[in-house]
Amino acid sequence: MLKGISPSISPDLLYVLAQMGHGDDIAIVDQNFPAVSVARNLPYDRVLPMGLRLVGAVTQITNLMPLDSFVPAAATSMQVVDDPDTVPEAVAETIPIIERAGSSLQSIDRFGFYEFARNAFAIVQCQDVRLYANMILKKGVL
């Protein structure tokens, strides 16, 4: 155990967050997301499990990692297929956290999100089983 580090942050996740540079992305995905196949070719090619729902994972990660302030939105979610204006409950729960971290949320279509995730640094798979509980965060600088 380390002081000030939540036990939900595994040593591997702590290592990944420390290795990421500004502008690198980390994808936090739900249990429905094809995490293993997407992670296969990333800089950190193993899925990092996190025993929290999306809101908890975003909270814990943004407590340690600054969000990029040089982009209009440092958080990206997956749009609902055939209803891109709907904000899924899991994503809506994260908006105050992202705003407290000094950024905002944008969304992209499902296949655009998959492509974005294929270019991330790493994949964190949270325990959320709700549909569209997926988000990509861009790391900023301190």
Short mmCIF file of the C-alpha atoms (twelve columns), coordinates in Angstrom:
data_MODEL
# 
_entry.id   MODEL 
# 
loop_
_atom_site.group_PDB 
_atom_site.id 
_atom_site.type_symbol 
_atom_site.label_atom_id 
_atom_site.label_alt_id 
_atom_site.label_comp_id 
_atom_site.label_asym_id 
_atom_site.label_seq_id 
_atom_site.Cartn_x 
_atom_site.Cartn_y 
_atom_site.Cartn_z 
_atom_site.pdbx_PDB_model_num 
ATOM 1   C CA . MET A 1   0.000   0.000  0.000   1 
ATOM 2   C CA . LEU A 2   1.033   3.564  -0.640  1 
ATOM 3   C CA . LYS A 3   -0.209  6.642  1.179   1 
ATOM 4   C CA . GLY A 4   -2.690  8.668  -0.816  1 
ATOM 5   C CA . ILE A 5   -3.080  6.040  -3.568  1 
ATOM 6   C CA . SER A 6   -6.431  4.296  -3.732  1 
ATOM 7   C CA . PRO A 7   -6.227  0.498  -3.470  1 
ATOM 8   C CA . SER A 8   -8.296  0.413  -6.676  1 
ATOM 9   C CA . ILE A 9   -5.206  1.704  -8.536  1 
ATOM 10  C CA . SER A 10  -3.150  -1.397 -9.258  1 
ATOM 11  C CA . PRO A 11  0.648   -1.269 -9.454  1 
ATOM 12  C CA . ASP A 12  0.367   -1.879 -13.210 1 
ATOM 13  C CA . LEU A 13  -2.067  1.014  -13.664 1 
ATOM 14  C CA . LEU A 14  0.152   3.287  -11.578 1 
ATOM 15  C CA . TYR A 15  3.096   2.295  -13.796 1 
ATOM 16  C CA . VAL A 16  1.093   3.001  -16.967 1 
ATOM 17  C CA . LEU A 17  -0.059  6.424  -15.752 1 
ATOM 18  C CA . ALA A 18  3.537   7.317  -14.870 1 
ATOM 19  C CA . GLN A 19  4.822   6.143  -18.265 1 
ATOM 20  C CA . MET A 20  2.277   8.156  -20.260 1 
ATOM 21  C CA . GLY A 21  3.369   11.526 -21.595 1 
ATOM 22  C CA . HIS A 22  1.273   14.617 -22.184 1 
ATOM 23  C CA . GLY A 23  -1.090  14.069 -25.082 1 
ATOM 24  C CA . ASP A 24  -1.209  10.295 -24.558 1 
ATOM 25  C CA . ASP A 25  -4.663  8.734  -24.209 1 
ATOM 26  C CA . ILE A 26  -5.982  6.101  -21.846 1 
ATOM 27  C CA . ALA A 27  -9.225  4.283  -22.693 1 
ATOM 28  C CA . ILE A 28  -11.542 3.284  -19.854 1 
ATOM 29  C CA . VAL A 29  -14.010 0.752  -21.208 1 
ATOM 30  C CA . ASP A 30  -16.960 -1.310 -20.041 1 
ATOM 31  C CA . GLN A 31  -17.329 -5.084 -19.885 1 
ATOM 32  C CA . ASN A 32  -18.906 -5.167 -23.365 1 
ATOM 33  C CA . PHE A 33  -15.942 -3.502 -25.090 1 
ATOM 34  C CA . PRO A 34  -13.531 -5.685 -27.144 1 
ATOM 35  C CA . ALA A 35  -10.682 -4.713 -24.810 1 
ATOM 36  C CA . VAL A 36  -8.246  -7.557 -25.492 1 
ATOM 37  C CA . SER A 37  -8.346  -7.250 -29.270 1 
ATOM 38  C CA . VAL A 38  -8.019  -3.464 -29.123 1 
ATOM 39  C CA . ALA A 39  -5.168  -3.556 -26.570 1 
ATOM 40  C CA . ARG A 40  -3.178  -6.098 -28.563 1 
ATOM 41  C CA . ASN A 41  -1.069  -3.484 -30.414 1 
ATOM 42  C CA . LEU A 42  -0.940  -0.648 -27.881 1 
ATOM 43  C CA . PRO A 43  2.233   0.537  -26.094 1 
ATOM 44  C CA . TYR A 44  0.875   -1.259 -23.000 1 
ATOM 45  C CA . ASP A 45  -0.666  -4.312 -24.629 1 
ATOM 46  C CA . ARG A 46  -2.429  -5.928 -21.666 1 
ATOM 47  C CA . VAL A 47  -5.865  -4.939 -20.410 1 
ATOM 48  C CA . LEU A 48  -5.760  -3.316 -16.983 1 
ATOM 49  C CA . PRO A 49  -8.770  -4.494 -14.939 1 
ATOM 50  C CA . MET A 50  -10.288 -2.035 -12.492 1 
ATOM 51  C CA . GLY A 51  -12.974 -3.139 -10.063 1 
ATOM 52  C CA . LEU A 52  -15.023 0.047  -10.302 1 
ATOM 53  C CA . ARG A 53  -17.802 1.389  -12.494 1 
ATOM 54  C CA . LEU A 54  -16.913 4.062  -15.061 1 
ATOM 55  C CA . VAL A 55  -17.518 6.973  -12.696 1 
ATOM 56  C CA . GLY A 56  -15.203 5.470  -10.070 1 
ATOM 57  C CA . ALA A 57  -12.495 4.693  -12.611 1 
ATOM 58  C CA . VAL A 58  -12.610 8.214  -14.070 1 
ATOM 59  C CA . THR A 59  -12.508 9.673  -10.556 1 
ATOM 60  C CA . GLN A 60  -9.511  7.618  -9.471  1 
ATOM 61  C CA . ILE A 61  -7.558  8.221  -12.681 1 
ATOM 62  C CA . THR A 62  -8.204  11.972 -12.782 1 
ATOM 63  C CA . ASN A 63  -7.135  12.188 -9.130  1 
ATOM 64  C CA . LEU A 64  -3.678  11.112 -10.297 1 
ATOM 65  C CA . MET A 65  -3.494  12.250 -13.921 1 
ATOM 66  C CA . PRO A 66  -4.070  15.808 -15.158 1 
ATOM 67  C CA . LEU A 67  -6.285  16.241 -18.206 1 
ATOM 68  C CA . ASP A 68  -4.900  18.026 -21.252 1 
ATOM 69  C CA . SER A 69  -5.792  21.729 -21.140 1 
ATOM 70  C CA . PHE A 70  -4.552  22.426 -24.674 1 
ATOM 71  C CA . VAL A 71  -7.447  20.644 -26.394 1 
ATOM 72  C CA . PRO A 72  -11.115 21.668 -26.413 1 
ATOM 73  C CA . ALA A 73  -12.166 18.386 -24.739 1 
ATOM 74  C CA . ALA A 74  -9.785  15.981 -23.009 1 
ATOM 75  C CA . ALA A 75  -12.509 13.359 -22.508 1 
ATOM 76  C CA . THR A 76  -14.205 11.457 -25.324 1 
ATOM 77  C CA . SER A 77  -17.154 9.082  -25.029 1 
ATOM 78  C CA . MET A 78  -18.805 6.698  -27.470 1 
ATOM 79  C CA . GLN A 79  -22.070 7.890  -29.008 1 
ATOM 80  C CA . VAL A 80  -25.163 5.733  -28.823 1 
ATOM 81  C CA . VAL A 81  -25.717 4.040  -32.176 1 
ATOM 82  C CA . ASP A 82  -28.577 5.734  -34.094 1 
ATOM 83  C CA . ASP A 83  -29.036 8.289  -31.279 1 
ATOM 84  C CA . PRO A 84  -25.829 10.377 -31.068 1 
ATOM 85  C CA . ASP A 85  -27.386 13.126 -28.919 1 
ATOM 86  C CA . THR A 86  -28.251 10.781 -26.041 1 
ATOM 87  C CA . VAL A 87  -25.809 10.875 -23.142 1 
ATOM 88  C CA . PRO A 88  -25.689 7.433  -21.512 1 
ATOM 89  C CA . GLU A 89  -26.189 7.374  -17.736 1 
ATOM 90  C CA . ALA A 90  -22.667 6.067  -17.091 1 
ATOM 91  C CA . VAL A 91  -21.163 8.919  -19.110 1 
ATOM 92  C CA . ALA A 92  -23.443 11.566 -17.564 1 
ATOM 93  C CA . GLU A 93  -22.155 10.569 -14.115 1 
ATOM 94  C CA . THR A 94  -18.601 11.462 -15.187 1 
ATOM 95  C CA . ILE A 95  -19.286 14.965 -16.536 1 
ATOM 96  C CA . PRO A 96  -18.912 16.760 -13.152 1 
ATOM 97  C CA . ILE A 97  -15.630 14.911 -12.559 1 
ATOM 98  C CA . ILE A 98  -14.262 15.918 -15.947 1 
ATOM 99  C CA . GLU A 99  -15.352 19.510 -15.388 1 
ATOM 100 C CA . ARG A 100 -13.695 19.569 -11.928 1 
ATOM 101 C CA . ALA A 101 -10.544 18.328 -13.651 1 
ATOM 102 C CA . GLY A 102 -10.718 21.400 -15.890 1 
ATOM 103 C CA . SER A 103 -11.970 19.945 -19.140 1 
ATOM 104 C CA . SER A 104 -15.077 18.982 -21.041 1 
ATOM 105 C CA . LEU A 105 -16.540 15.974 -22.827 1 
ATOM 106 C CA . GLN A 106 -16.943 15.287 -26.527 1 
ATOM 107 C CA . SER A 107 -18.401 12.184 -28.160 1 
ATOM 108 C CA . ILE A 108 -17.681 10.270 -31.349 1 
ATOM 109 C CA . ASP A 109 -19.455 7.457  -33.166 1 
ATOM 110 C CA . ARG A 110 -18.883 3.827  -32.216 1 
ATOM 111 C CA . PHE A 111 -16.366 2.949  -34.933 1 
ATOM 112 C CA . GLY A 112 -14.535 6.246  -34.491 1 
ATOM 113 C CA . PHE A 113 -14.244 5.424  -30.782 1 
ATOM 114 C CA . TYR A 114 -12.809 1.979  -31.586 1 
ATOM 115 C CA . GLU A 115 -10.212 3.603  -33.855 1 
ATOM 116 C CA . PHE A 116 -9.407  6.221  -31.219 1 
ATOM 117 C CA . ALA A 117 -8.952  3.452  -28.627 1 
ATOM 118 C CA . ARG A 118 -6.619  1.573  -31.001 1 
ATOM 119 C CA . ASN A 119 -4.308  4.586  -30.775 1 
ATOM 120 C CA . ALA A 120 -4.429  4.916  -26.989 1 
ATOM 121 C CA . PHE A 121 -1.517  4.160  -24.686 1 
ATOM 122 C CA . ALA A 122 -3.460  1.574  -22.684 1 
ATOM 123 C CA . ILE A 123 -6.908  0.091  -21.990 1 
ATOM 124 C CA . VAL A 124 -8.486  0.018  -18.520 1 
ATOM 125 C CA . GLN A 125 -11.506 -2.262 -18.310 1 
ATOM 126 C CA . CYS A 126 -13.839 -1.184 -15.535 1 
ATOM 127 C CA . GLN A 127 -16.575 -3.341 -14.026 1 
ATOM 128 C CA . ASP A 128 -19.437 -1.389 -15.595 1 
ATOM 129 C CA . VAL A 129 -21.879 -3.599 -17.504 1 
ATOM 130 C CA . ARG A 130 -24.035 -0.699 -18.682 1 
ATOM 131 C CA . LEU A 131 -23.907 -0.069 -22.408 1 
ATOM 132 C CA . TYR A 132 -21.706 2.810  -23.626 1 
ATOM 133 C CA . ALA A 133 -19.782 3.114  -20.352 1 
ATOM 134 C CA . ASN A 134 -16.642 3.990  -22.328 1 
ATOM 135 C CA . MET A 135 -14.360 7.009  -22.184 1 
ATOM 136 C CA . ILE A 136 -10.931 8.060  -23.415 1 
ATOM 137 C CA . LEU A 137 -8.940  10.585 -21.376 1 
ATOM 138 C CA . LYS A 138 -6.041  12.656 -22.743 1 
ATOM 139 C CA . LYS A 139 -3.202  13.252 -20.307 1 
ATOM 140 C CA . GLY A 140 -2.081  16.803 -19.697 1 
ATOM 141 C CA . VAL A 141 0.880   18.367 -17.921 1 
ATOM 142 C CA . LEU A 142 1.322   19.489 -14.326 1 
# 
